[in-house]
Amino acid sequence: LEGCCYAPLTTLMNAAQEIAKDVASALPYLWNVSNCALSKDKVQGLAKLTVLVTLVGATPCFFVNYFPRNRAEVFARLKTEDRNKFAGICFVALLFVAIFGSLVYCVIILSEVTSSSTYCDDDDGPTPSPTLTSSPT
């Protein structure tokens, strides 16, 4: 019983860790939290990002009531013949969509990182660096 529960939870947890990294690297693009903005005391974006991350981090608290309250409730759920195939299909579909989405996001980020660089100027955030040209000497 323990192995049957532990395997899908571990799989989902491993996928969730990778997805969390991708989401965390995408969140700073919602608001300007660049070093340039922070050095100019523009912390509104950082404040908004902090509130969002705090609210998202608290969402698991809403699902605590769905867990069994004691061992008797666990065994009672195991004895029922009700099986939710839709939930199983959703679990597997979510897992594969998450992994595929994570791969696509990584490819997009890698292509952007290798194609441009940024520097700090007087604007509100990072901007593409100018093209370097060789000057005649």
Contacts in CASP RR format, 6 or more apart in sequence:
PFRMAT RR
TARGET T0000
AUTHOR 0000-0000-0000
METHOD contacts of the structure
MODEL  1
LEGCCYAPLTTLMNAAQEIAKDVASALPYLWNVSNCALSKDKVQGLAKLT
VLVTLVGATPCFFVNYFPRNRAEVFARLKTEDRNKFAGICFVALLFVAIF
GSLVYCVIILSEVTSSSTYCDDDDGPTPSPTLTSSPT
1 78 0 8 1.000
8 91 0 8 1.000
11 95 0 8 1.000
12 91 0 8 1.000
12 95 0 8 1.000
15 95 0 8 1.000
15 98 0 8 1.000
15 99 0 8 1.000
15 102 0 8 1.000
16 98 0 8 1.000
18 99 0 8 1.000
18 102 0 8 1.000
19 98 0 8 1.000
19 101 0 8 1.000
19 102 0 8 1.000
22 101 0 8 1.000
22 102 0 8 1.000
22 105 0 8 1.000
22 106 0 8 1.000
22 109 0 8 1.000
25 109 0 8 1.000
26 105 0 8 1.000
27 49 0 8 1.000
27 52 0 8 1.000
27 53 0 8 1.000
28 34 0 8 1.000
28 49 0 8 1.000
30 48 0 8 1.000
30 49 0 8 1.000
30 52 0 8 1.000
31 44 0 8 1.000
31 45 0 8 1.000
31 46 0 8 1.000
31 48 0 8 1.000
31 49 0 8 1.000
32 42 0 8 1.000
32 45 0 8 1.000
32 124 0 8 1.000
32 125 0 8 1.000
33 45 0 8 1.000
33 46 0 8 1.000
33 49 0 8 1.000
34 120 0 8 1.000
34 125 0 8 1.000
34 126 0 8 1.000
35 120 0 8 1.000
36 120 0 8 1.000
36 121 0 8 1.000
36 124 0 8 1.000
36 125 0 8 1.000
36 126 0 8 1.000
37 43 0 8 1.000
37 45 0 8 1.000
37 124 0 8 1.000
37 125 0 8 1.000
38 46 0 8 1.000
39 120 0 8 1.000
42 124 0 8 1.000
68 74 0 8 1.000
68 77 0 8 1.000
116 128 0 8 1.000
116 129 0 8 1.000
117 128 0 8 1.000
117 129 0 8 1.000
118 126 0 8 1.000
118 127 0 8 1.000
118 128 0 8 1.000
118 129 0 8 1.000
119 126 0 8 1.000
119 127 0 8 1.000
119 129 0 8 1.000
120 126 0 8 1.000
121 127 0 8 1.000
END
